[in-house]
Amino acid sequence: MLIDGPGVELVRKKCSLCHDLDHITGTRQRREEWADTVKVMIRRGAPIAPEEEAVIVDYCAKYYGK
């Protein structure tokens, strides 16, 4: 289960298309690492719009950062 906060619904909607959300909750990365991770997911075909990318990175870095 994801921590509630700004961006949680977007993360739930976009990231769960390809993998279980435990993949996020079990990972701790610095902001730069989350940004790289999201860029890789986009290159692999994740349907994330440019304006959504920052929201996802901000959420992951805040709640699942190192």
BELFENJO-V415144 format. One record per residue. RES is the residue in one small letter. PSI is psi in whole degrees, 0 to 359 (none if undefined). D_CENTER is the distance of its C-alpha to the mean C-alpha in Angstrom with 1 decimal. Layout:
{{RES;PSI;D_CENTER} {RES;PSI;D_CENTER}}
This chain:
{{m;133;13.5} {l;150;10.7} {i;135;12.1} {d;137;13.4} {g;174;12.7} {p;125;12.1} {g;353;9.1} {v;319;9.0} {e;322;10.6} {l;316;8.6} {v;314;5.4} {r;315;8.4} {k;312;10.1} {k;315;8.1} {c;330;6.4} {s;354;9.7} {l;328;11.7} {c;335;11.7} {h;167;11.2} {d;144;11.8} {l;345;9.4} {d;336;11.6} {h;323;9.9} {i;311;7.0} {t;338;9.9} {g;7;12.2} {t;138;10.5} {r;120;11.4} {q;156;10.8} {r;162;12.2} {r;315;10.6} {e;323;12.1} {e;320;10.8} {w;319;7.0} {a;316;8.5} {d;318;10.4} {t;315;8.0} {v;320;6.3} {k;320;10.1} {v;316;11.2} {m;321;9.3} {i;316;11.0} {r;330;14.1} {r;359;14.2} {g;5;14.2} {a;132;11.0} {p;71;12.3} {i;120;10.1} {a;155;12.7} {p;321;13.2} {e;341;13.2} {e;334;9.8} {e;312;8.2} {a;322;9.3} {v;316;8.3} {i;314;4.5} {v;315;5.5} {d;314;8.2} {y;309;6.8} {c;320;5.2} {a;322;8.4} {k;315;10.6} {y;341;10.2} {y;33;9.3} {g;167;11.0} {k;none;14.3}}
